[in-house]
Amino acid sequence: MAQQALIVYYSQFNNTTKLAKLIQDATKAPALRLRVADSVYPNNMEATGRIYQ
C-alpha cells in the first residue's frame, strides 16, 4: 500500500522553511507553505512573541 504525505508549514522568519525543506528532501513529499496577510503579525520577532503568548 502506498503511503501519502503532505508537509504543511508556516514560517514567519524562514526558520521553519529550512526544516520543512529538509523533511521534504528526505521524504520526497510535496510541501505547502501557509501564508497570512502581511498585516497579521508584526515584522519584529519580540512583538510577534508577545502575540503568541
C-alpha positions in Angstrom: 0.0 0.0 0.0 1.3 3.4 -1.0 1.8 6.0 1.8 1.0 9.6 1.1 2.2 12.7 3.0 1.9 16.4 2.6 4.2 18.8 4.6 2.2 21.8 5.6 4.0 24.6 7.5 4.0 28.2 8.5 7.2 30.2 8.7 7.3 33.8 9.6 11.1 34.2 9.7 12.1 31.2 7.4 13.4 29.0 10.2 10.6 26.5 9.7 11.0 26.7 6.0 14.5 25.3 6.3 13.3 22.4 8.4 10.4 21.7 6.1 12.8 21.6 3.2 14.9 19.0 5.0 11.9 16.9 5.6 10.8 17.3 2.0 14.2 16.2 0.7 14.1 13.1 3.0 10.5 12.1 2.2 10.0 13.4 -1.3 6.6 14.6 -0.1 5.1 17.8 -1.5 5.2 20.8 0.7 2.7 23.6 1.2 3.6 26.9 2.9 0.8 28.6 4.7 0.8 32.3 4.3 -1.1 35.1 6.1 -1.6 38.7 5.2 1.3 41.0 5.9 -0.8 42.9 8.5 -1.5 39.8 10.7 1.9 39.8 12.5 4.4 42.5 13.1 7.9 42.1 11.5 9.5 42.4 14.9 10.2 38.9 16.5 9.7 40.2 20.0 6.4 41.8 19.3 5.3 38.6 17.5 6.3 36.6 20.5 4.1 38.7 22.7 1.2 37.9 20.4 1.9 34.2 20.5 2.0 34.3 24.3 
